[in-house]
Amino acid sequence: MEEKVMTGEELVEIVKNQLADNNPKKVTETLMRLRMTGHSREEAIEYMACALMVEVYDVVKNDAEFNHKRYEENLDFLPDMPWEEV
């Protein structure tokens, strides 16, 4: 069975939908925090898409459930991306 790989554009679209729905609230909070520290809206959304990608990758690769807590923790790290060091 072939694994479906999400594109960056799809991840960005999911983040935009999360922002529109204000769900999870941490996404809206993260956008505000990144904007207040000088990042453009587009850049902030791309950062958040990277945090989302970590979770999507785990779901696909390890047949795991989406870990909402870890997703929110990864949003807290932004703009740093410590998972890249692994």
N, C-alpha and C positions, 0 to 999 in steps of 0.2 A: 504494500500500500504506500502510495506516494504522500509525503508530508506536505501540507500546504504551508508555504512561507508567506508571511505578510510583508507587504512592502512598507517602506517608510511613509509613503503617502497614506496608506490605510491606517497605520498607527497614529499619524497626525490627525486623521479624520476621527478616530475613536476619541482622542484627547479633546478635540473640539466638541464632540458630542457630550463628553463628560462635563465640559465647561458649560455647555448650553443647559444641561440637566442639573448642574450643580451637584453632581453625584459621581464620585465621592467628593465631599466638600474639600478634602485635602487638595484636590486638583485646582480648585478656585483659589484656595489659600496659597498654593505654590506659585500660581501665575502672578498673584499680587506681590508676593515676596520677591520673585525674580524681576518683575517690572520695577519694583522700588529699589532694586540694587543695580539698575541700569541696563537690563536686558530688554531687547525689543520683544513685542508680543510673539512674533514669529519664532524668534530664537528660544524663548521660554517654552513655547509649545513643542518645539523640536527636542529640547531637553527632556520634557515630560514624556514625549514619545519614546525616548531612550529608556527611561525608567519602566515604561509599560512593556517595552521590548524584552526586558529581562524576565518579566513574568510570562509573557507569551511564549518565549523560548523554552522556559521550564515546563509549561503545559504541554507543548508539542514534543519536546525532546524526551521528557521523563514521564509522559502520560500522567501528569500531576494535575491537581486542582489549582485554580488561580489563587494565589496567596495575597489577599487584600492587605493584610498587615504589612507584609514585606514590600508591597508596591508603595504603600504610604511611607514606609521608612525610607525607601529609595528616593521618593519625592523630596523628603526632608534633606537628603544629601546634596541635592542639586544646588549649584551647577557642577559640583564635584561628582564624579562617577566612579566610586571606589570599586564597583564590580568589574571594571575593566582591568584592575590589577590582579584579578584571580587567574 
